[in-house]
């Protein structure tokens, strides 16, 4: 017969993935709030590219802090699970960026794709890499704290 401890051990990784998936909208709310902040404050005073870069850096810090707080309550069980969560977050973020950006915000596909041009100073792909890496980062921070 299966004990509750055995069931919990088997289900814990599934619960952690679910928690991280349910946390992803929090990151998008932070991103939207950050974008609003940019538009009503420093975005009016800075060149568009510089405002984009600063906003991306602020989002990276906000996301990092949010995920570190999340990791105090739910930590990926393994490197594989952390990478899986990161890839899920990347897919969600790309879908949100393109679908919301085009169909809700009304941006053209070419305007959306411009944000991916690192050579012109657009740093959005770096934030996507950070979003993908964050669950692994949280896993490693927690792992080193246990030692």
Helices and strands as residue ranges (DSSP letters): H 4-40, G 42-44, H 48-71, H 79-99, I 100-104, H 109-114, G 118-120, H 124-146
